[in-house]
Amino acid sequence: MGFLSNLFNFSLSNNDSTSIWRMFGSFGSNQFDPRGTGLIKNSFEKNVDVYAVIKKIIDITKSHDWIVEQKQASGKWKELSNTTIHDLMNEPNTVKGYTWNDIEEQILTYLLVSGNVYLVGEKPLGMNGIAELDVLPPPFVNIESDESFFNPNIKYRFALGNSQRVFTKEDLQHIKFFNPSYNSVWESHYGLSMIQVASQVVQVGNDRWDASANLLQNRGAIGMITDKSQRPMSPEEVQKAQAVWDSNNNGLKKFGKVSVTNKDLGYISMAMSPTDLKLIESGVVNLRAICNVFGVDSSLFNDPDNKTYSNRTEAEKSLYTNAIIPLSDKLSEALTNFICKNHFPDKTVRMRQDFSTVEVLQENKKDKTEILTKQVDSGIITPNEARAKLGDPKHSSPEADLLRIKNNTNNIQPIN
C-alpha cells in the first residue's frame, strides 16, 4: 500500500474507512430537497441498503388488512362492511387500473423516500364521498404559499407533461413528516424525509460502490515488472517483455499458472483488494446508520456483527413497534381525515390496519396485560384505564371506573 499511497499522494488510516475511496467521489450534502427528486434518484433507485430497508417496511405494512369502524354511542368501535369506502378500496382508480395495493405502495414509498405524499380524490358531483383516488409524484408538486404563518393560503401546483392543475387543501391530503426547518415559510410546508437526514451516509455508500466498480472495470495494470539488474531497458526490450508476459499469463485458461523467466525480474503490486478498500467494514457502518434512521434493526438485513437481539423474533417485534405501527398510525389518521370524513361527514368513522394476528405483538400485549392487571389489583389504576392502555374499549359497568384493591384472600374491595 505504501507504493500506491505515494503514487496518489494520500495516506490511509486504519481508522478511516472512507479515505481510500474518497478520491473517487464527493460526499453528499444536507441541502434540503423539498420535492425529493435527488432523494429518489440517488437513494431509493441507487442505494441497495436504502431500497432493501424501505421495501421491507412497505411490504410488511401493506400486507395487513384495513378495517373501517364506526364509533358507537357506548364509545365502542364497531367494524363496518359493504360501505362506499369499501367500494372505493375495491376500485380506487378505474382509469389507471390501480388496486388498493398499488395506491398504498405509492403512498408508503413517496412518504418514506421524499417525506411527502399528495393524495387526491375525485368527488362525484352533488354527492358525498370520493369516487377515484390518485397519488401525485412529489417531484412535480410545487407548494405555493403567502408569507402568513397563522393562516397561510396554500396551493399545490402540479405540472407533469401535458397535465397541469392547482389543488387546494380541500382537494388534497398532504401526508408528511414534520419539518422543523424555517429558513423560509414555504420550506416549512414540505415534509422532511428520513433519507434527507441520512443523505451524507447514503452518498458515502454510493461513493463506496462507485469506487469499487471503477476499480474493477478500469483497474489498469495490477502490477509492475522491474529489472533487478538496475540496467535500463530499451523501448524494444520493454515491448518484447510485455508481449511475452501477456502471452504466457493473460487469459482465463492461464489463470493461476506460474510464469518462468530467465531474467532477474522483480514485481510491484498495484492491485487494491476489498480489504484495502475496507468495503465490508464501511458497508456495515452505512447499513446500520440507515437502519437507525428508519427504526429497524440491522440484524434483519444480514448484518454479520449485530448481536443486539438474541433472536429474530425480538428484531421483528422491534420492526413493528419502532417503524411499522407508527407509520400505519400516521397513515390511518390521514386516510380517516380525507376518505372517511368525505363519506361520513358526521366524523364517526375511521380507518385502521389490523395487527391483531401478528404473533410477535401478542407477546407484548400479554406482558402488558399482566403488568396492568397488577396495577389494577393494587389500586393504582381503574380497570377502564387499563383497557384504554391496551387499546380496548371501555367497559360499561360503573365499577370499571373505580379504583379497587385485591387483598390476600383474593377479595376485591373498592377504594373510596
VOKE-89366 format. One line per field, with one value per residue (C-alpha): residue number from 1; residue in one letter; y, x, z. Coordinates in nm, 2 decimals. Example, Ala and Ser with C-alpha at 12.3 -4.5 7.8 and 13.67 -1.06 7.14 Angstrom:
2
num = 1,2
residuo = a,s
v = -0.45,-0.11
u = 1.23,1.37
w = 0.78,0.71
// end
This chain:
416
num = 1,2,3,4,5,6,7,8,9,10,11,12,13,14,15,16,17,18,19,20,21,22,23,24,25,26,27,28,29,30,31,32,33,34,35,36,37,38,39,40,41,42,43,44,45,46,47,48,49,50,51,52,53,54,55,56,57,58,59,60,61,62,63,64,65,66,67,68,69,70,71,72,73,74,75,76,77,78,79,80,81,82,83,84,85,86,87,88,89,90,91,92,93,94,95,96,97,98,99,100,101,102,103,104,105,106,107,108,109,110,111,112,113,114,115,116,117,118,119,120,121,122,123,124,125,126,127,128,129,130,131,132,133,134,135,136,137,138,139,140,141,142,143,144,145,146,147,148,149,150,151,152,153,154,155,156,157,158,159,160,161,162,163,164,165,166,167,168,169,170,171,172,173,174,175,176,177,178,179,180,181,182,183,184,185,186,187,188,189,190,191,192,193,194,195,196,197,198,199,200,201,202,203,204,205,206,207,208,209,210,211,212,213,214,215,216,217,218,219,220,221,222,223,224,225,226,227,228,229,230,231,232,233,234,235,236,237,238,239,240,241,242,243,244,245,246,247,248,249,250,251,252,253,254,255,256,257,258,259,260,261,262,263,264,265,266,267,268,269,270,271,272,273,274,275,276,277,278,279,280,281,282,283,284,285,286,287,288,289,290,291,292,293,294,295,296,297,298,299,300,301,302,303,304,305,306,307,308,309,310,311,312,313,314,315,316,317,318,319,320,321,322,323,324,325,326,327,328,329,330,331,332,333,334,335,336,337,338,339,340,341,342,343,344,345,346,347,348,349,350,351,352,353,354,355,356,357,358,359,360,361,362,363,364,365,366,367,368,369,370,371,372,373,374,375,376,377,378,379,380,381,382,383,384,385,386,387,388,389,390,391,392,393,394,395,396,397,398,399,400,401,402,403,404,405,406,407,408,409,410,411,412,413,414,415,416
residuo = m,g,f,l,s,n,l,f,n,f,s,l,s,n,n,d,s,t,s,i,w,r,m,f,g,s,f,g,s,n,q,f,d,p,r,g,t,g,l,i,k,n,s,f,e,k,n,v,d,v,y,a,v,i,k,k,i,i,d,i,t,k,s,h,d,w,i,v,e,q,k,q,a,s,g,k,w,k,e,l,s,n,t,t,i,h,d,l,m,n,e,p,n,t,v,k,g,y,t,w,n,d,i,e,e,q,i,l,t,y,l,l,v,s,g,n,v,y,l,v,g,e,k,p,l,g,m,n,g,i,a,e,l,d,v,l,p,p,p,f,v,n,i,e,s,d,e,s,f,f,n,p,n,i,k,y,r,f,a,l,g,n,s,q,r,v,f,t,k,e,d,l,q,h,i,k,f,f,n,p,s,y,n,s,v,w,e,s,h,y,g,l,s,m,i,q,v,a,s,q,v,v,q,v,g,n,d,r,w,d,a,s,a,n,l,l,q,n,r,g,a,i,g,m,i,t,d,k,s,q,r,p,m,s,p,e,e,v,q,k,a,q,a,v,w,d,s,n,n,n,g,l,k,k,f,g,k,v,s,v,t,n,k,d,l,g,y,i,s,m,a,m,s,p,t,d,l,k,l,i,e,s,g,v,v,n,l,r,a,i,c,n,v,f,g,v,d,s,s,l,f,n,d,p,d,n,k,t,y,s,n,r,t,e,a,e,k,s,l,y,t,n,a,i,i,p,l,s,d,k,l,s,e,a,l,t,n,f,i,c,k,n,h,f,p,d,k,t,v,r,m,r,q,d,f,s,t,v,e,v,l,q,e,n,k,k,d,k,t,e,i,l,t,k,q,v,d,s,g,i,i,t,p,n,e,a,r,a,k,l,g,d,p,k,h,s,s,p,e,a,d,l,l,r,i,k,n,n,t,n,n,i,q,p,i,n
v = 0.00,0.23,0.25,0.33,0.59,0.76,0.74,0.92,1.13,1.03,0.84,0.56,0.55,0.22,0.42,0.59,0.35,0.62,0.79,0.53,0.59,0.95,1.05,0.87,1.07,1.36,1.33,1.43,1.74,1.81,2.07,2.05,1.87,1.97,1.77,1.47,1.45,1.38,1.16,0.93,0.92,0.89,0.68,0.46,0.39,0.36,0.26,-0.11,-0.06,0.22,0.02,-0.30,-0.13,0.07,-0.22,-0.44,-0.17,-0.12,-0.49,-0.58,-0.27,-0.32,-0.69,-0.60,-0.55,-0.22,-0.21,0.05,0.12,0.34,0.47,0.37,0.57,0.34,0.45,0.11,0.08,-0.15,-0.28,-0.19,-0.38,-0.30,0.07,0.32,0.33,-0.04,0.02,0.28,0.04,-0.23,0.01,0.31,0.42,0.26,0.49,0.38,0.04,0.09,-0.15,-0.05,-0.23,0.00,0.31,0.20,0.12,0.46,0.64,0.45,0.48,0.85,0.92,0.71,0.84,1.21,1.28,1.39,1.23,1.42,1.21,1.35,1.23,1.29,1.37,1.28,1.59,1.66,1.36,1.29,1.06,1.01,0.82,0.79,0.82,0.91,0.99,1.28,1.23,1.47,1.59,1.75,1.92,2.28,2.42,2.79,3.00,3.35,3.47,3.42,3.20,3.17,3.15,3.06,3.04,2.72,2.59,2.28,2.33,2.00,2.00,1.69,1.67,1.80,1.76,2.09,2.15,2.35,2.19,2.35,2.19,2.08,1.88,1.71,1.53,1.62,1.35,1.45,1.41,1.71,1.96,2.18,2.40,2.76,2.90,3.03,3.00,2.79,2.55,2.46,2.34,2.05,1.73,1.63,1.29,1.05,0.99,1.37,1.33,1.04,1.20,1.20,0.84,0.74,0.94,0.77,0.43,0.53,0.66,0.33,0.12,0.36,0.34,-0.04,-0.06,0.18,-0.02,-0.35,-0.20,0.04,-0.10,-0.07,-0.26,-0.48,-0.48,-0.36,-0.58,-0.44,-0.54,-0.61,-0.57,-0.19,-0.17,0.05,-0.15,-0.01,0.05,-0.26,-0.47,-0.33,-0.40,-0.76,-0.83,-0.71,-0.92,-1.24,-1.18,-1.12,-1.43,-1.65,-1.52,-1.35,-1.54,-1.75,-2.08,-1.95,-1.82,-1.95,-2.07,-1.99,-1.80,-1.88,-1.64,-1.65,-1.29,-1.15,-0.96,-0.80,-0.73,-0.44,-0.50,-0.21,-0.40,-0.29,-0.56,-0.53,-0.54,-0.24,-0.06,-0.15,-0.21,-0.46,-0.26,0.07,-0.12,-0.25,0.10,0.25,-0.02,0.03,0.41,0.37,0.12,0.35,0.63,0.41,0.25,-0.11,-0.35,-0.42,-0.79,-0.83,-0.73,-0.98,-0.76,-1.01,-0.84,-0.73,-0.92,-0.67,-0.91,-1.27,-1.39,-1.29,-1.26,-0.97,-0.80,-0.84,-0.71,-0.40,-0.36,-0.34,-0.12,0.13,0.15,-0.02,0.07,0.44,0.46,0.29,0.52,0.82,0.68,0.58,0.94,1.08,0.84,0.89,1.26,1.25,0.95,0.88,1.24,1.27,0.96,1.01,1.38,1.31,1.21,0.89,0.65,0.57,0.35,0.15,-0.15,-0.48,-0.61,-0.85,-1.15,-1.05,-1.32,-1.12,-0.84,-1.07,-1.14,-0.77,-0.74,-1.04,-0.89,-0.55,-0.71,-0.88,-0.56,-0.36,-0.63,-0.60,-0.22,-0.26,-0.51,-0.27,0.02,0.22,0.25,0.16,-0.13,0.11,0.29,-0.04,-0.12,0.22,0.15,-0.18,-0.01,-0.18,0.00,0.09,-0.15,-0.03,-0.13,0.17,-0.04,-0.04,0.33,0.28,0.21,-0.12,-0.34,-0.71,-0.85,-1.16,-1.36,-1.27,-1.05,-0.73,-0.42,-0.08,0.22,0.52
u = 0.00,0.30,0.37,0.01,-0.01,0.30,0.18,-0.15,-0.01,-0.26,-0.24,-0.46,-0.55,-0.67,-0.94,-1.07,-1.27,-1.36,-1.02,-0.92,-1.22,-1.29,-1.09,-1.33,-1.64,-1.77,-1.98,-2.34,-2.47,-2.76,-2.91,-3.28,-3.46,-3.82,-3.96,-3.74,-3.61,-3.25,-3.36,-3.54,-3.27,-2.97,-3.11,-3.41,-3.31,-2.93,-2.85,-2.92,-2.94,-3.19,-3.40,-3.39,-3.49,-3.77,-3.90,-3.92,-4.12,-4.35,-4.42,-4.49,-4.71,-4.93,-4.97,-5.21,-5.58,-5.76,-6.07,-6.35,-6.50,-6.78,-6.79,-7.10,-7.28,-7.12,-6.78,-6.70,-6.59,-6.79,-6.65,-6.85,-6.88,-7.01,-6.98,-6.89,-6.54,-6.51,-6.63,-6.35,-6.09,-6.21,-6.17,-5.97,-5.87,-6.05,-5.89,-5.54,-5.64,-5.48,-5.57,-5.57,-5.24,-5.10,-5.23,-5.09,-4.75,-4.72,-4.82,-4.57,-4.29,-4.32,-4.36,-4.05,-3.84,-3.94,-4.12,-4.43,-4.74,-5.01,-5.33,-5.60,-5.96,-6.22,-6.56,-6.89,-7.10,-7.36,-7.27,-7.06,-6.76,-6.47,-6.50,-6.14,-5.80,-5.46,-5.12,-4.92,-4.55,-4.38,-4.11,-4.38,-4.57,-4.48,-4.63,-4.72,-4.80,-4.81,-4.60,-4.87,-4.77,-5.11,-5.34,-5.14,-5.31,-5.16,-5.19,-5.04,-4.94,-4.89,-4.72,-4.62,-4.62,-4.95,-5.11,-5.12,-5.36,-5.38,-5.52,-5.63,-5.62,-5.98,-5.90,-5.59,-5.45,-5.09,-4.92,-4.58,-4.32,-4.26,-4.01,-3.86,-3.68,-3.80,-3.54,-3.85,-4.22,-4.26,-3.99,-4.17,-4.48,-4.27,-4.21,-3.86,-3.75,-3.57,-3.33,-3.26,-3.13,-2.91,-2.81,-2.44,-2.45,-2.63,-2.39,-2.09,-2.24,-2.29,-1.94,-1.81,-1.98,-1.88,-1.52,-1.54,-1.70,-1.44,-1.15,-1.30,-1.38,-1.09,-0.83,-0.55,-0.23,-0.25,0.13,0.46,0.76,1.10,1.46,1.66,1.99,1.93,2.01,1.76,1.56,1.53,1.18,1.22,1.30,1.01,0.77,0.91,0.89,0.53,0.43,0.59,0.44,0.09,0.12,0.22,-0.01,-0.32,-0.64,-0.88,-0.71,-0.38,-0.53,-0.33,-0.03,0.33,0.54,0.91,1.17,1.55,1.59,1.63,1.30,1.10,0.73,0.55,0.18,-0.06,-0.38,-0.63,-0.82,-1.17,-0.98,-0.76,-1.08,-1.24,-1.56,-1.71,-1.64,-1.77,-2.07,-2.17,-2.14,-2.36,-2.62,-2.65,-2.68,-2.96,-3.14,-3.12,-3.28,-3.58,-3.61,-3.53,-3.27,-2.98,-2.98,-3.28,-3.05,-2.77,-2.55,-2.28,-2.18,-2.51,-2.58,-2.82,-3.11,-3.10,-3.32,-3.51,-3.84,-3.71,-3.58,-3.92,-4.10,-3.88,-3.96,-4.33,-4.31,-4.05,-4.13,-4.44,-4.71,-4.61,-4.61,-4.95,-5.09,-4.99,-5.14,-5.46,-5.51,-5.46,-5.70,-5.96,-5.93,-5.95,-6.16,-6.39,-6.49,-6.59,-6.80,-6.93,-6.94,-7.05,-6.69,-6.78,-6.59,-6.22,-5.98,-5.71,-5.49,-5.54,-5.24,-5.43,-5.28,-4.92,-4.77,-4.47,-4.71,-4.93,-4.64,-4.61,-4.98,-4.97,-4.68,-4.85,-5.18,-5.00,-4.84,-5.17,-5.36,-5.12,-5.17,-5.55,-5.53,-5.31,-5.55,-5.31,-5.54,-5.90,-6.00,-6.11,-5.78,-5.61,-5.83,-5.75,-5.38,-5.43,-5.64,-5.96,-6.30,-6.43,-6.64,-7.00,-7.01,-6.98,-6.74,-6.49,-6.42,-6.35,-6.02,-6.00,-5.76,-5.72,-5.63,-5.46,-5.78,-5.84,-6.13,-6.17,-6.25,-6.33,-6.12,-6.32
w = 0.00,0.05,-0.32,-0.41,-0.13,-0.26,-0.62,-0.55,-0.27,0.00,0.33,0.45,0.82,0.97,1.15,0.83,0.62,0.37,0.30,0.04,-0.19,-0.10,-0.40,-0.63,-0.54,-0.34,-0.02,-0.02,0.13,0.36,0.13,0.16,-0.13,-0.09,-0.38,-0.33,-0.69,-0.58,-0.29,-0.53,-0.79,-0.55,-0.27,-0.35,-0.71,-0.65,-0.29,-0.22,0.15,0.13,-0.11,0.10,0.42,0.27,0.06,0.38,0.57,0.27,0.21,0.57,0.63,0.32,0.40,0.68,0.61,0.66,0.88,0.86,1.20,1.34,1.69,1.88,2.15,2.41,2.29,2.14,1.78,1.55,1.23,0.92,0.59,0.24,0.27,0.00,0.15,0.08,-0.28,-0.32,-0.18,-0.42,-0.72,-0.62,-0.97,-1.26,-1.52,-1.45,-1.32,-0.98,-0.70,-0.33,-0.30,-0.58,-0.40,-0.07,-0.21,-0.38,-0.05,0.16,-0.10,-0.15,0.22,0.32,0.04,0.00,0.32,0.13,-0.01,-0.21,-0.22,-0.44,-0.48,-0.75,-0.59,-0.76,-0.84,-0.58,-0.36,-0.06,-0.08,-0.32,-0.65,-0.75,-0.58,-0.72,-0.58,-0.72,-0.77,-0.52,-0.77,-0.98,-0.70,-0.60,-0.29,-0.32,-0.01,0.11,0.40,0.66,0.95,1.13,0.82,0.51,0.18,0.05,-0.31,-0.46,-0.82,-1.02,-1.36,-1.55,-1.92,-2.05,-1.71,-1.51,-1.22,-0.90,-0.59,-0.26,0.09,0.04,-0.27,-0.15,0.16,0.22,0.43,0.55,0.82,1.04,0.92,1.18,0.93,0.90,0.66,0.48,0.52,0.20,0.30,0.63,0.43,0.28,0.49,0.59,0.45,0.67,0.38,0.38,0.74,0.63,0.29,0.37,0.48,0.17,-0.05,0.12,0.04,-0.32,-0.35,-0.19,-0.46,-0.74,-0.63,-0.62,-0.97,-1.11,-0.98,-1.12,-1.46,-1.51,-1.28,-1.53,-1.45,-1.14,-1.11,-1.25,-1.36,-1.29,-1.39,-1.08,-1.27,-1.25,-1.62,-1.80,-2.05,-2.41,-2.55,-2.77,-2.46,-2.27,-2.56,-2.60,-2.23,-2.22,-2.52,-2.37,-2.03,-2.18,-2.40,-2.11,-1.84,-1.98,-2.04,-1.83,-1.92,-1.78,-1.46,-1.16,-1.35,-1.27,-1.52,-1.56,-1.69,-1.73,-1.62,-1.27,-1.26,-0.97,-0.93,-0.76,-0.68,-0.77,-0.70,-0.44,-0.26,-0.10,0.23,0.12,0.03,0.35,0.16,0.40,0.71,0.57,0.42,0.76,0.91,0.64,0.67,1.05,1.01,0.75,0.97,1.27,1.07,0.98,1.32,1.21,1.34,1.10,1.20,0.97,0.68,0.73,0.95,1.04,1.36,1.51,1.83,1.98,1.97,2.10,1.82,1.51,1.70,1.90,1.59,1.42,1.73,1.72,1.35,1.43,1.74,1.60,1.24,1.10,1.36,1.39,1.01,1.00,1.27,1.06,0.75,0.94,1.06,0.72,0.54,0.81,0.77,0.39,0.30,0.60,0.65,0.29,0.30,0.66,0.74,1.10,1.17,1.34,1.11,1.10,0.90,1.07,0.99,1.18,1.36,1.59,1.41,1.44,1.67,1.79,1.91,2.10,2.34,2.40,2.48,2.71,2.91,2.92,3.04,3.33,3.44,3.41,3.60,3.89,3.88,3.89,4.17,4.37,4.33,4.11,3.80,3.73,3.50,3.23,3.24,3.20,2.90,2.74,2.77,2.59,2.32,2.42,2.46,2.80,2.99,3.05,3.42,3.66,3.87,3.58,3.66,4.03,4.19,4.38,4.57,4.58,4.93,5.03,5.03,4.67,4.77,4.57,4.76,4.62,4.73,4.85
// end
